[in-house]
């Protein structure tokens, strides 16, 4: 019986790293990322406007339509009901549909509320609407 290891021992140590499982794992990860990368991108092209726009000249007497945080509309300083908005705009512009309405909306108003007011204006025949915001310096 022999307890010590001889030179021709069959269970000799291997002095090299087996990289085959490492390569297999890396290839699987590569395939996963190749499939997942196109799904993570947004395919909707959006051309966002610049926030530091050059202020446009305003008329001598601009007509402001204000949407407050509580969804109330004001034409100038006077409150106006949504049903009476077309008549109030006709009176403010003396029937001239080419006038520009300056829309101011409170920061607490949602996008849906602003769109509702824009739809009211468009339904009343007013297509020249300017959105008013604070100037960045």
BAVOLO-663571 format. One record per residue: x negated, y negated, z negated of N, C-alpha, C in turn; residue number from 1; residue in three letters. Coordinates in steps of 0.1 Angstrom, whole numbers, always signed. Layout:
// residues N
    n_X    n_Y    n_Z   ca_X   ca_Y   ca_Z    c_X    c_Y    c_Z  resi  resn
      X      Y      Z      X      Y      Z      X      Y      Z   NUM   ala
...
***
This chain:
// residues 137
    n_X    n_Y    n_Z   ca_X   ca_Y   ca_Z    c_X    c_Y    c_Z  resi  resn
     -8    +12     +0     +0     +0     +0     -9    -12     +0     1   unk
     -5    -22     +8    -13    -34    +10     -5    -46     +6     2   unk
     -9    -54     -4     -2    -66     -8     -7    -78     -2     3   unk
    -19    -79     +1    -24    -91     +7    -21    -92    +22     4   unk
    -22   -104    +27    -19   -105    +41    -32   -104    +49     5   unk
    -32    -96    +59    -43    -95    +68    -43   -105    +79     6   unk
    -53   -104    +88    -54   -114    +99    -43   -111   +109     7   unk
    -39    -99   +111    -29    -96   +121    -15    -95   +115     8   unk
    -12   -103   +105     +1   -104    +99    +11   -109   +108     9   unk
    +23   -103   +109    +33   -107   +118    +41   -119   +114    10   unk
    +41   -123   +101    +48   -134    +96    +39   -146    +94    11   unk
    +31   -149   +104    +22   -160   +103    +29   -174   +105    12   unk
    +24   -184    +98    +31   -197    +99    +29   -203   +113    13   unk
    +40   -210   +117    +40   -217   +129    +36   -232   +126    14   unk
    +26   -237   +133    +22   -251   +130    +28   -261   +140    15   unk
    +39   -258   +146    +45   -268   +155    +60   -269   +151    16   unk
    +65   -281   +155    +79   -284   +152    +88   -279   +163    17   unk
    +99   -273   +160   +108   -269   +170   +117   -281   +173    18   unk
   +115   -287   +185   +123   -299   +189   +135   -296   +197    19   unk
   +138   -284   +200   +150   -280   +208   +163   -284   +201    20   unk
   +165   -282   +188   +177   -286   +182   +178   -302   +182    21   unk
   +167   -308   +180   +167   -323   +180   +171   -328   +193    22   unk
   +166   -323   +204   +169   -327   +218   +184   -324   +220    23   unk
   +189   -313   +216   +203   -310   +218   +212   -320   +211    24   unk
   +209   -324   +199   +217   -334   +191   +216   -347   +198    25   unk
   +204   -351   +203   +203   -364   +209   +211   -364   +222    26   unk
   +211   -353   +230   +219   -353   +242   +234   -354   +239    27   unk
   +239   -347   +229   +253   -348   +225   +256   -363   +221    28   unk
   +248   -369   +213   +250   -383   +209   +250   -392   +221    29   unk
   +241   -390   +231   +241   -398   +243   +253   -397   +251    30   unk
   +259   -385   +252   +271   -383   +259   +283   -390   +252    31   unk
   +283   -389   +238   +294   -395   +231   +293   -411   +233    32   unk
   +281   -417   +232   +280   -431   +234   +283   -435   +248    33   unk
   +280   -427   +258   +283   -430   +272   +298   -430   +274    34   unk
   +305   -422   +268   +319   -421   +269   +326   -432   +261    35   unk
   +321   -435   +249   +327   -445   +240   +324   -459   +244    36   unk
   +313   -462   +250   +309   -476   +253   +319   -483   +262    37   unk
   +323   -477   +273   +333   -484   +282   +347   -486   +275    38   unk
   +350   -478   +265   +363   -479   +258   +362   -491   +248    39   unk
   +351   -495   +244   +349   -505   +234   +349   -519   +239    40   unk
   +347   -520   +252   +347   -533   +258   +360   -538   +262    41   unk
   +362   -552   +262   +375   -558   +266   +374   -561   +281    42   unk
   +385   -557   +288   +385   -559   +302   +393   -570   +307    43   unk
   +397   -579   +297   +406   -591   +301   +396   -603   +302    44   unk
   +395   -608   +314   +386   -619   +316   +393   -632   +311    45   unk
   +387   -639   +302   +393   -651   +296   +383   -663   +298    46   unk
   +387   -673   +304   +379   -685   +305   +384   -695   +295    47   unk
   +378   -696   +283   +382   -704   +273   +378   -719   +275    48   unk
   +387   -728   +272   +383   -742   +274   +374   -747   +264    49   unk
   +366   -757   +267   +357   -763   +257   +365   -771   +247    50   unk
   +361   -771   +235   +367   -779   +224   +363   -793   +224    51   unk
   +352   -796   +230   +347   -810   +230   +350   -817   +244    52   unk
   +363   -817   +247   +367   -823   +260   +367   -838   +259    53   unk
   +364   -844   +271   +364   -859   +272   +378   -864   +271    54   unk
   +381   -873   +261   +394   -878   +260   +399   -885   +272    55   unk
   +412   -882   +276   +418   -888   +288   +425   -902   +284    56   unk
   +425   -911   +293   +432   -924   +290   +447   -921   +288    57   unk
   +452   -928   +278   +467   -926   +275   +474   -939   +280    58   unk
   +487   -937   +282   +495   -948   +286   +496   -959   +275    59   unk
   +501   -970   +279   +503   -981   +269   +513   -977   +258    60   unk
   +523   -970   +261   +533   -966   +251   +535   -951   +253    61   unk
   +527   -943   +247   +528   -928   +248   +541   -923   +241    62   unk
   +547   -913   +246   +558   -907   +239   +553   -894   +233    63   unk
   +553   -894   +219   +549   -882   +212   +560   -874   +207    64   unk
   +559   -861   +210   +569   -851   +205   +561   -843   +194    65   unk
   +565   -843   +182   +558   -837   +171   +565   -825   +166    66   unk
   +558   -814   +164   +564   -802   +158   +557   -801   +144    67   unk
   +565   -802   +134   +560   -802   +120   +559   -788   +115    68   unk
   +553   -786   +104   +551   -773    +98   +564   -766    +95    69   unk
   +575   -773    +92   +588   -767    +89   +596   -765   +102    70   unk
   +590   -766   +114   +596   -764   +127   +606   -775   +131    71   unk
   +605   -786   +125   +613   -798   +128   +607   -805   +140    72   unk
   +615   -811   +149   +610   -818   +160   +612   -833   +158    73   unk
   +602   -841   +161   +604   -856   +160   +599   -862   +173    74   unk
   +607   -870   +179   +604   -878   +191   +600   -892   +187    75   unk
   +587   -895   +187   +583   -907   +181   +583   -905   +166    76   unk
   +590   -914   +159   +592   -912   +145   +605   -907   +141    77   unk
   +614   -906   +151   +628   -902   +148   +630   -887   +149    78   unk
   +636   -880   +140   +639   -866   +141   +649   -863   +153    79   unk
   +647   -852   +159   +656   -849   +171   +659   -834   +170    80   unk
   +672   -831   +172   +676   -817   +173   +671   -810   +186    81   unk
   +669   -797   +186   +665   -791   +198   +675   -792   +209    82   unk
   +688   -792   +206   +698   -793   +216   +698   -807   +222    83   unk
   +694   -817   +214   +695   -831   +219   +682   -835   +225    84   unk
   +672   -826   +226   +659   -830   +231   +659   -835   +246    85   unk
   +666   -829   +255   +666   -834   +269   +672   -848   +270    86   unk
   +683   -851   +263   +689   -864   +264   +679   -874   +257    87   unk
   +673   -871   +246   +664   -880   +240   +652   -883   +248    88   unk
   +647   -873   +255   +635   -876   +265   +639   -884   +276    89   unk
   +651   -882   +282   +656   -890   +293   +658   -905   +288    90   unk
   +662   -907   +276   +663   -921   +271   +650   -927   +269    91   unk
   +640   -919   +264   +627   -924   +261   +619   -928   +274    92   unk
   +621   -920   +284   +614   -923   +297   +623   -930   +307    93   unk
   +635   -934   +304   +644   -941   +313   +647   -932   +325    94   unk
   +648   -919   +324   +651   -910   +335   +639   -907   +344    95   unk
   +627   -912   +341   +615   -909   +349   +610   -895   +345    96   unk
   +611   -885   +353   +606   -872   +350   +591   -870   +352    97   unk
   +585   -880   +357   +570   -880   +360   +562   -884   +348    98   unk
   +569   -889   +337   +562   -893   +325   +556   -881   +318    99   unk
   +545   -884   +310   +538   -874   +303   +543   -874   +288   100   unk
   +546   -862   +283   +550   -860   +270   +538   -855   +262   101   unk
   +534   -862   +251   +523   -858   +243   +528   -850   +231   102   unk
   +524   -837   +231   +529   -827   +221   +519   -826   +210   103   unk
   +523   -829   +198   +515   -827   +186   +521   -816   +178   104   unk
   +513   -807   +174   +518   -796   +166   +510   -795   +153   105   unk
   +517   -793   +142   +510   -791   +129   +502   -778   +129   106   unk
   +491   -778   +122   +482   -767   +121   +489   -754   +116   107   unk
   +499   -756   +108   +507   -745   +102   +517   -739   +112   108   unk
   +520   -746   +123   +529   -740   +132   +523   -729   +140   109   unk
   +530   -718   +142   +525   -707   +149   +525   -709   +164   110   unk
   +517   -701   +171   +517   -701   +186   +530   -699   +192   111   unk
   +538   -690   +186   +552   -688   +191   +561   -700   +190   112   unk
   +559   -707   +180   +567   -720   +178   +563   -730   +188   113   unk
   +550   -732   +191   +546   -741   +201   +551   -737   +215   114   unk
   +550   -724   +218   +555   -719   +231   +570   -721   +232   115   unk
   +577   -720   +221   +592   -723   +221   +595   -737   +225   116   unk
   +587   -747   +219   +589   -761   +223   +585   -763   +237   117   unk
   +574   -757   +242   +570   -759   +256   +581   -753   +265   118   unk
   +587   -742   +261   +598   -737   +270   +610   -746   +270   119   unk
   +613   -752   +258   +624   -762   +258   +621   -774   +267   120   unk
   +609   -778   +267   +605   -790   +276   +606   -785   +291   121   unk
   +601   -774   +294   +602   -769   +308   +616   -767   +312   122   unk
   +624   -761   +303   +638   -759   +306   +646   -773   +309   123   unk
   +641   -783   +302   +647   -796   +304   +642   -804   +316   124   unk
   +632   -798   +323   +627   -804   +335   +614   -812   +332   125   unk
   +608   -812   +321   +596   -819   +318   +584   -809   +319   126   unk
   +576   -811   +330   +565   -802   +333   +551   -809   +330   127   unk
   +551   -822   +327   +538   -829   +324   +537   -830   +309   128   unk
   +531   -821   +303   +529   -820   +288   +515   -820   +285   129   unk
   +511   -829   +276   +497   -830   +271   +497   -825   +257   130   unk
   +487   -816   +253   +486   -812   +240   +476   -821   +233   131   unk
   +480   -826   +221   +472   -836   +214   +464   -828   +203   132   unk
   +452   -831   +201   +443   -825   +191   +434   -836   +185   133   unk
   +426   -832   +175   +416   -841   +170   +404   -840   +178   134   unk
   +397   -851   +180   +385   -852   +188   +373   -847   +179   135   unk
   +364   -839   +185   +352   -835   +178   +341   -845   +181   136   unk
   +334   -848   +170   +323   -858   +172   +310   -851   +170   137   unk
***
